[in-house]
Amino acid sequence: MKSQDLTTHISLAHGNGGRLTRELVDELFAPLLANPLLDTRQDGACVSVNGTEIVLTTDGFTVQPLEFPGGDIGSLAVHGTVNDLAVMGATPLYVTLSVIVEEGLDAAQLRRVITSLGRAAAAADVSVVTGDTKVVRRGEGGGLYLSVTGVGARNKAFDLGLTHIKPGDAVLVSGAVGDHGVAVLLAREEFGLRGEVVSDCASVLPLTAALAAIPGVRFMRDPTRGGLATVAHEISHGSGCGMRLVYDAIPVREPVRAVCEILGYDPFYLACEGRVVAVIDGEHASSAMAAWRALPQGRDAAIIGTVTAGPARVVLETSLGGERMLEELEDDPLPRIC
């Protein structure tokens, strides 16, 4: 599919977080909504209100099934929003909630989901301060859609941005990748597979807060749609630098790897919902690793690669000592997870 297809139709692949999503945002939304605060390379915006720096983010959530091992659409909505604030160097404070319910949804399930959402908000120390509810006709929705806007206070200890990234910087990930994507996939039982993979759906605020005292943190991002590979391309495109990742250094749990091998998926493109990818000055990477590994959420953290001088591309060093290009996500072969 070429970018000019935007003039004719929108496909599911335009929502997978890869190249087509980037083109949809850059060629349609960004020009039509352009203003000094809109930065399509970030998951939020920093604004000043009476001298206080506030970070805003918004996100929509749709997942099938609505409940899955390790979470549900309610906890996912809170964690996804909180995490977007956290990786921008903010402390989450408040969220808003917009609920679109499809006629016929089981009321007991809706109660479970909203109860879970409330618990996740309380655990993240954020308050749901306002919201809206709509009901659509049967067959016009996926059971339940949630849209959440988050507000946070910027932590001035961080000075983050893609333009700060330099060759020689280290690339870190806070834990194993692909857990969420595989957990949702198995919960659907579409391929006759069953497993005990649990989503990593969780707040990453402890992980980002642990880096506040570490010098040289350039950039942080949570690898949701499109996974680790998509974040690597975002970093490469935004900084103009290359990325060199090491296959054997990237943590992937064996059950996740096994499912991917059976179904032909690449775990590097599968969504995470409780991980952080960070770029940090190489001199301080070991300090960041120590800070992360001291946390329960970061005990599997790893240094997975380095930033290189251009061209802007992502190279993966293989187990056999060779290398291959880690291409940007194109079509939509992945399970829809958000």
N, C-alpha and C positions, 0 to 999 in steps of 0.2 A: 504494500500500500504506500503510495506516494503522498507527500504533504498536500498536494493540490486536491486530494480527495476531501479535504475539509470544505471545499466549495459544493460538494454533492451530498455527503452524508457523514454521520458519526457512527463509528463501530464500537463494539465492546473493547477492542484493543486500544481505543483512545483513553480508556480509563485504567490501563494496567500499570501506570507509573513510569513507562519506558519512553522511547523516542516519540511515539505518537502523542502521548500525554503532553510531553514538553512542547511539541509543535502546536497542539491545540491551545495550550496556555499562551505560548509566545506569539502565535499568529492570529488568534481570535480574541481571547480575553484581555491580554495585556494591552494591545493597541486601543481597544474600545474603552478600557477602564483606566487608562494611564493617568497617574498622578505621582507627585514626588515621593509619597510614602510606599507605593506599591513596588515590591521587589519580589518577582516571581521565583527567585532562587532561594527564598526563605519560606518557612512554614508559618510566618507571622510577621507582624510589624511592630516596631518600637515607636511610641509616640510620647511626647512630653505633655503632662497635664499639671499646670502650676508648679513647674520645676521638678516634678516626679516623673521618672521614666517608667512607662507602662508598656507591657508587651501584650498584644492581642493576637489570637489565632482562632480559626474556625475550621470545622471538619464535619463531614457526613459519614455515616456508618450504615452499611448494609452487609449482612453476612448470613449464609445458610449452612448449617442450621443456626437458629438464633441462640442455642445453647450448645456448648462444645466442651470437651475436657479442658479444664483450666480456666474457663471463663464463659462469657455470654456477651451478647451485643451491648448490654448495659455497662458491665465493667470495661469492655473494650472501648466504649465511647468516652468514658472518663479517663482511662489510662492513655488513650490515643491523644486526647486534647492536652492533658497534663504533660505528656511527654514532649509534645511540640513546643510547649512553653519552656520546659526544662532544658531542652537542647539548644534553645536560644539564650540560655543563661539567665532564665527568669525563675522566680519563686511563684508557683501558681496560687491564686487567691480565690477567684470566683469563676463559675461556669454558668452558662445559660443552656436550656434544654428545649429543643423542638422535636416533637414526637408526631410521626405520621403512622397511623395504625390502619391496617387493612381490615375491612369488615370480615368477621368470622374468626379473628384471632382469639385463641383461648384466653379468657380473662385471668385464669390462674397462672398461665405462662407470662402474661404481661405483668402481673404482680411480682412474680419471681425476678423478672428482668429489672424492673424498676427498684425492687429491694436491693438487688445486687449493685445497681448503679449508685444508690444511696450509700451503701457500705463502702464502695470504692472511693466515692467522693470524701467520705468521712476519714478513711484511711490516708488519703492524700492531703487532708486538711484543707479542702476546698468546699465552698458552699454553693449549692444550686440556688441561684437567687431570682431567676425568672424563667419563663418558658411559654410554650404554646403547644396545643394539641389539635391535630386534624385526623379525620377518619375518611378513608377513600373506599370506593366500592370494591366488593370482592372481585379478584382478578386484576385489579389495577395497581397492586403493590406486592412486595415480597414478605408480607406478614407484618413487618415492623421496620421502619427507618428512623434513625435518630440523627439529629444535627446538633452539635454542641459548639458553643463559642467559649473560649477561655480568656481570662484576664490575669496577668501576673505582674509582679514588680521585678524590674531588671536588676540582676546582681552585678554591681559595678566592678567586681573582681574579674569579670570576663570581658574580653575584647575580641569578639568572634567575627569571622567573615571569610568568605572564600578567597577574597583578594589578599588575605594575610598569609595564605599557604605558600610555602617555599620548597624548592627541591631540597631533599635531605630530611624533611619532616617524616615522622613515623605515623603509620596508620594503625589504629587500635580498634578492637571490637570487645565489648564487655562480656560476651558469652557465646554459646553455641547458636548457630544460625539455622533458620528453617523450621523451628519447632512449631510456630503458630500455623504456618501454611500446611504442614503435614497433619497436625492435630485436627484442623477443620476438614481437611480432605478425608481423613479416616472416619470422622464423625458422620459423614454423608453415606458411607458404606456403598459408594457407587461402583467400586471395582472389586467387591467381594473381599476386601482387605479389612482386617481389624488389628488394632494395636493399642499400646498404652502410652502413646506420645501425648504429652500435655502441653498446651499452649504456654508460651512464656509471657502471656498477657499480664503486665504489671507496670507500676510507676517506675520510671528511671530516675526520679529526682534524687534518691540517695547516690546514684552513680555520678550524676552531673555535679551535685554538691561536693562530692569528694574531690573533684578536679579544680574547685575554686581556689584552693591554696597552691596549686601546681603552676609554676610559670610556663609560658609558652604554649598554652592551649589555643589553637588557631580556629577550630571548627568542630561542631558536634552535630550529629543527625541521627534520628531513629530510623532504622531500615525497614520501613513498612512495605507499601506496595512496591513490587519489583526487587525487594530484598537488598542484600549487600552489593550486588553487582550494579544496581541502579544508583545507589548512593555513590559508589566509586565513579560512575560516569558523571554524576552531578558535580562531584568534586573536580574531576578532570575538566569538564566543560567550563565551570565557573572560575577556576584558577588559571586555566591555560597550561597546566602542568600535566605530566604523565603520572600514571599510577602503576606500581609494580607490586602485585600481591603474590604471596607464597601459598600454594595449595595446601601443603602439609601443615601450615601454621594456622589455618582457618578452622576453628572448632566446629565440628558437626557431630551430633550424637549418632551412634551406630543405628538405632531404629529409624532415624530420619534418613540416613544414608541408604539404608536397605530399601525403604519405600521408594526413594528417588531412583534407585537402580532398577527396581521392578517396573516402574511406570515411565521411566525415561525423563524424569525431571532433574533439574540442576538445583541443588539446595542453595546455591548462591543467589538465585533469583526468587526464592520463596520468602514470604513476609515474616518478619519478627514483630512482636508487639511489646517487648520489654528489654530491648538491647540498645546500645549506643555505639555508633561508629564515631571515633574522634581522630582528629589530626593534631599532632602536637610536635613541638620542636624536638628533634631526635635526642638532644642532650637530656631531656626531662622525661623521656618515655618510660624509663625504668621506675621513676618515682610515681608516675601515673599508674603503672601496672601494680605497684605495691599498694597504692591507695584503693584501687578497684578490688584486688584480690583479698583485701582485708574485709570486704563486705560479702554477705551471703549471695547477693545478686551478681557479684563480680568474680567469684572464685575460678571461673573458667575463662577469664579475660585473657587476651593474647595480643601480641604485636604481630600483625599479619602482613605488613608490607611497608613500602616507603614511597614518598613522592619523588618523582624524577623530573628533570628538565623536559620540556616539550619534545615531540608533539603531544597534544592532548589525547591520550588513549590509555586503555587499561590492559596491562599485560599480566598474565597469570603464569608463574613458574610452576611447572608440573612436578610430580613426584619423581619422574625419571630424569630430571635435570633439564628438560626442554622448556619451551614456553609457547603459549598460544594467546591469541587475542580473546579477551573476555568481552564479547560483543554487547552492545546496548540492546535491551529488550525491545523486540519489534512487535510480533503478533501477540495473541492472547491464548497461549496454550496452558496457562497456569490455572489452578483452582481459584475462583473468585472468592476473596477472603475479607473484603472490607468495602 
